[in-house]
Amino acid sequence: MLHRPRLQLPHPHTGLPRPLQLPMALAAVAAATLTFLGLLVNASPLSLLTEPSLGASLSEITETVRRYTSEWSPLADPLLTLENGVQVKASNARGIEIDGVTYYYRFIHTFSFDPLSRGEAAEVVPVATLDAGTQWEVQVYRLK
């Protein structure tokens, strides 16, 4: 007796032959699970290294500091006169409070009047570097 192969009709929604549906679904679930676990495992150590332990997210901090360094609003960031008579933006001298934590910024290649540049900060915690390697490089930090 001849055995004729049975014709497999594709599933109307997936287009796959019915015997392949279960293995394909299991493969998709396994791939999604592995991807999720990989992101979870990789995100944890990275966030410990780059996110500040207090306050806002790193992206919120860098966006806020970038706004203060690239724009000037006399109402939001007035000029202060330091003891030596130099006028500076309040944000550069006193820092920027974000979610209850004060962050300072220091211009690397030009004059800056933050606590570290004025010699008033003994220990700092680096948070980020903006525009690294350019003439506009800015170090963001908080006091320890």
KEBA-439832 format. One record per residue: residue number from 0; x, y, z of N, C-alpha, C in turn; residue in three letters. Coordinates in steps of 0.05 Angstrom, whole numbers, plus 5000, padded with zeros to 4 digits. Layout:
N
REC_NUM_X_Y_Z_X_Y_Z_X_Y_Z_ALA .
...
This chain:
144
REC_0_5017_4977_5000_5000_5000_5000_5018_5025_5000_MET .
REC_1_5012_5043_4982_5027_5068_4981_5017_5088_5002_LEU .
REC_2_5037_5100_5013_5030_5120_5033_5033_5148_5020_HIS .
REC_3_5012_5161_5017_5013_5188_5005_5017_5209_5027_ARG .
REC_4_5036_5227_5022_5039_5249_5042_5014_5265_5045_PRO .
REC_5_5008_5272_5069_4984_5288_5074_4991_5317_5069_ARG .
REC_6_4974_5330_5055_4977_5359_5049_4971_5375_5074_LEU .
REC_7_4990_5391_5082_4986_5408_5106_4976_5436_5097_GLN .
REC_8_4953_5443_5105_4942_5469_5098_4953_5490_5118_LEU .
REC_9_4962_5513_5109_4972_5533_5127_4950_5543_5145_PRO .
REC_10_4959_5552_5169_4941_5565_5188_4931_5591_5175_HIS .
REC_11_4906_5597_5178_4895_5621_5165_4908_5647_5175_PRO .
REC_12_4917_5648_5201_4928_5673_5212_4958_5676_5209_HIS .
REC_13_4973_5654_5213_5002_5655_5212_5014_5649_5186_THR .
REC_14_5000_5633_5170_5010_5624_5144_5030_5601_5146_GLY .
REC_15_5036_5592_5171_5054_5569_5175_5038_5543_5175_LEU .
REC_16_5051_5522_5166_5038_5496_5168_5032_5490_5198_PRO .
REC_17_5010_5477_5204_5002_5473_5232_5023_5459_5249_ARG .
REC_18_5038_5439_5239_5058_5426_5256_5080_5445_5265_PRO .
REC_19_5085_5467_5250_5107_5486_5257_5098_5508_5277_LEU .
REC_20_5072_5510_5281_5062_5532_5298_5073_5531_5327_GLN .
REC_21_5071_5507_5340_5080_5505_5367_5110_5510_5370_LEU .
REC_22_5127_5497_5354_5156_5503_5357_5163_5532_5351_PRO .
REC_23_5150_5545_5332_5155_5573_5326_5146_5591_5349_MET .
REC_24_5123_5585_5361_5114_5600_5384_5132_5597_5407_ALA .
REC_25_5142_5573_5413_5160_5569_5435_5187_5583_5430_LEU .
REC_26_5196_5583_5405_5221_5597_5399_5218_5627_5403_ALA .
REC_27_5195_5638_5395_5190_5667_5399_5189_5674_5428_ALA .
REC_28_5176_5657_5444_5174_5663_5473_5202_5661_5485_VAL .
REC_29_5218_5641_5478_5245_5638_5488_5262_5662_5481_ALA .
REC_30_5260_5670_5456_5276_5693_5447_5269_5719_5462_ALA .
REC_31_5243_5723_5466_5234_5746_5481_5243_5745_5510_ALA .
REC_32_5242_5722_5522_5251_5719_5550_5281_5723_5552_THR .
REC_33_5296_5712_5534_5325_5716_5535_5333_5746_5531_LEU .
REC_34_5319_5759_5513_5324_5787_5508_5318_5804_5533_THR .
REC_35_5295_5798_5545_5287_5813_5569_5308_5808_5592_PHE .
REC_36_5316_5783_5596_5335_5777_5617_5362_5790_5611_LEU .
REC_37_5370_5790_5586_5395_5803_5578_5395_5832_5584_GLY .
REC_38_5373_5846_5577_5370_5874_5583_5370_5879_5613_LEU .
REC_39_5357_5862_5628_5355_5865_5657_5383_5862_5669_LEU .
REC_40_5397_5841_5661_5424_5836_5672_5443_5858_5664_VAL .
REC_41_5443_5867_5639_5461_5887_5630_5455_5915_5640_ASN .
REC_42_5429_5921_5646_5422_5947_5655_5430_5952_5684_ALA .
REC_43_5429_5932_5700_5434_5936_5729_5462_5946_5734_SER .
REC_44_5484_5933_5725_5511_5943_5731_5516_5970_5718_PRO .
REC_45_5505_5974_5694_5510_5999_5680_5496_6022_5695_LEU .
REC_46_5472_6018_5705_5459_6039_5719_5473_6045_5745_SER .
REC_47_5485_6025_5758_5500_6031_5782_5524_6048_5777_LEU .
REC_48_5536_6046_5753_5560_6061_5747_5553_6089_5737_LEU .
REC_49_5531_6093_5722_5526_6118_5710_5504_6135_5723_THR .
REC_50_5486_6122_5737_5465_6138_5750_5474_6147_5777_GLU .
REC_51_5469_6172_5784_5475_6181_5811_5459_6166_5831_PRO .
REC_52_5470_6162_5854_5455_6147_5875_5433_6163_5887_SER .
REC_53_5433_6189_5885_5413_6206_5896_5400_6222_5874_LEU .
REC_54_5375_6230_5878_5362_6249_5860_5352_6238_5834_GLY .
REC_55_5355_6255_5814_5343_6250_5787_5359_6231_5771_ALA .
REC_56_5348_6224_5747_5362_6207_5729_5385_6222_5716_SER .
REC_57_5404_6207_5706_5427_6219_5693_5419_6237_5669_LEU .
REC_58_5400_6227_5653_5391_6243_5630_5378_6269_5639_SER .
REC_59_5362_6268_5660_5350_6293_5670_5371_6313_5680_GLU .
REC_60_5391_6302_5693_5412_6320_5703_5427_6332_5680_ILE .
REC_61_5436_6316_5661_5452_6327_5639_5435_6347_5622_THR .
REC_62_5410_6341_5617_5393_6359_5602_5390_6386_5616_GLU .
REC_63_5385_6385_5642_5382_6409_5658_5407_6426_5658_THR .
REC_64_5430_6413_5664_5455_6427_5665_5462_6438_5637_VAL .
REC_65_5457_6423_5616_5462_6433_5589_5446_6459_5584_ARG .
REC_66_5421_6459_5593_5404_6482_5589_5416_6507_5604_ARG .
REC_67_5426_6502_5628_5438_6524_5643_5464_6534_5631_TYR .
REC_68_5480_6516_5619_5505_6524_5608_5503_6537_5580_THR .
REC_69_5481_6531_5566_5479_6541_5539_5460_6565_5536_SER .
REC_70_5444_6570_5556_5425_6592_5555_5428_6609_5580_GLU .
REC_71_5417_6633_5579_5417_6650_5602_5390_6664_5605_TRP .
REC_72_5378_6661_5628_5353_6674_5634_5357_6690_5659_SER .
REC_73_5357_6717_5657_5363_6733_5681_5344_6728_5704_PRO .
REC_74_5319_6720_5699_5301_6714_5721_5306_6687_5734_LEU .
REC_75_5312_6667_5718_5317_6640_5729_5345_6637_5739_ALA .
REC_76_5364_6651_5727_5392_6648_5734_5406_6675_5735_ASP .
REC_77_5401_6691_5755_5412_6718_5756_5442_6718_5760_PRO .
REC_78_5454_6741_5754_5483_6744_5759_5488_6750_5788_LEU .
REC_79_5510_6739_5798_5519_6744_5825_5546_6758_5823_LEU .
REC_80_5552_6775_5843_5578_6787_5844_5594_6773_5866_THR .
REC_81_5616_6761_5858_5633_6747_5878_5650_6766_5893_LEU .
REC_82_5663_6757_5914_5680_6774_5931_5702_6789_5916_GLU .
REC_83_5711_6777_5894_5732_6790_5878_5721_6809_5857_ASN .
REC_84_5694_6813_5857_5681_6832_5839_5672_6820_5813_GLY .
REC_85_5678_6795_5808_5670_6782_5783_5641_6775_5784_VAL .
REC_86_5627_6781_5762_5598_6773_5761_5596_6746_5746_GLN .
REC_87_5581_6728_5758_5578_6701_5746_5548_6693_5748_VAL .
REC_88_5541_6674_5732_5514_6663_5735_5511_6649_5762_LYS .
REC_89_5488_6652_5774_5483_6639_5800_5486_6609_5798_ALA .
REC_90_5477_6597_5776_5479_6568_5773_5508_6559_5773_SER .
REC_91_5527_6574_5763_5554_6566_5763_5567_6568_5790_ASN .
REC_92_5559_6588_5806_5571_6592_5832_5557_6575_5854_ALA .
REC_93_5531_6573_5852_5516_6559_5873_5505_6532_5866_ARG .
REC_94_5507_6525_5840_5497_6499_5831_5468_6499_5823_GLY .
REC_95_5458_6476_5816_5431_6473_5806_5418_6451_5823_ILE .
REC_96_5396_6457_5835_5382_6437_5851_5363_6422_5833_GLU .
REC_97_5366_6395_5833_5349_6377_5817_5340_6355_5836_ILE .
REC_98_5314_6353_5841_5303_6333_5859_5316_6332_5886_ASP .
REC_99_5322_6355_5897_5333_6357_5924_5363_6353_5926_GLY .
REC_100_5377_6350_5904_5406_6347_5904_5418_6370_5888_VAL .
REC_101_5439_6382_5898_5452_6404_5884_5475_6393_5867_THR .
REC_102_5474_6399_5841_5494_6391_5822_5509_6416_5813_TYR .
REC_103_5535_6414_5809_5551_6437_5800_5563_6430_5773_TYR .
REC_104_5569_6451_5758_5582_6446_5732_5607_6463_5731_TYR .
REC_105_5627_6452_5717_5653_6465_5715_5662_6465_5686_ARG .
REC_106_5666_6488_5675_5677_6490_5648_5706_6482_5649_PHE .
REC_107_5714_6464_5632_5741_6453_5632_5761_6471_5619_ILE .
REC_108_5754_6483_5596_5774_6498_5580_5770_6529_5581_HIS .
REC_109_5756_6538_5601_5753_6567_5604_5748_6573_5634_THR .
REC_110_5744_6598_5641_5740_6605_5669_5714_6593_5679_PHE .
REC_111_5715_6584_5703_5691_6573_5716_5692_6581_5746_SER .
REC_112_5669_6586_5757_5668_6596_5785_5652_6578_5803_PHE .
REC_113_5652_6553_5797_5639_6533_5815_5657_6528_5839_ASP .
REC_114_5647_6514_5860_5663_6510_5884_5690_6496_5879_PRO .
REC_115_5690_6476_5861_5715_6462_5856_5736_6481_5843_LEU .
REC_116_5727_6497_5824_5746_6515_5811_5755_6537_5829_SER .
REC_117_5738_6545_5849_5746_6566_5868_5762_6554_5891_ARG .
REC_118_5767_6528_5892_5782_6515_5913_5767_6512_5939_GLY .
REC_119_5740_6513_5938_5724_6510_5962_5712_6482_5966_GLU .
REC_120_5717_6464_5948_5707_6437_5950_5730_6418_5954_ALA .
REC_121_5729_6403_5976_5750_6384_5982_5746_6358_5966_ALA .
REC_122_5722_6347_5967_5717_6322_5953_5691_6324_5937_GLU .
REC_123_5692_6314_5913_5668_6315_5895_5663_6287_5884_VAL .
REC_124_5638_6284_5875_5630_6259_5862_5624_6266_5833_VAL .
REC_125_5640_6257_5814_5635_6262_5786_5608_6249_5777_PRO .
REC_126_5592_6263_5762_5567_6253_5753_5567_6249_5723_VAL .
REC_127_5577_6268_5708_5577_6266_5678_5596_6286_5667_ALA .
REC_128_5603_6282_5641_5618_6301_5626_5602_6307_5601_THR .
REC_129_5597_6332_5596_5583_6341_5573_5603_6350_5551_LEU .
REC_130_5597_6344_5527_5614_6352_5504_5643_6345_5508_ASP .
REC_131_5648_6321_5517_5676_6312_5523_5694_6315_5498_ALA .
REC_132_5718_6325_5503_5737_6327_5482_5734_6352_5464_GLY .
REC_133_5715_6369_5470_5711_6393_5455_5719_6417_5471_THR .
REC_134_5720_6440_5459_5727_6465_5474_5705_6473_5493_GLN .
REC_135_5681_6460_5491_5658_6467_5508_5654_6446_5530_TRP .
REC_136_5674_6430_5535_5672_6408_5555_5665_6418_5582_GLU .
REC_137_5645_6404_5594_5635_6412_5621_5634_6388_5639_VAL .
REC_138_5645_6390_5663_5643_6369_5682_5620_6374_5701_GLN .
REC_139_5603_6355_5705_5581_6357_5724_5588_6340_5749_VAL .
REC_140_5584_6351_5772_5591_6337_5796_5573_6346_5819_TYR .
REC_141_5574_6331_5841_5561_6339_5866_5581_6337_5888_ARG .
REC_142_5576_6351_5910_5595_6350_5932_5591_6325_5948_LEU .
REC_143_5613_6315_5959_5612_6290_5975_5602_6295_6003_LYS .
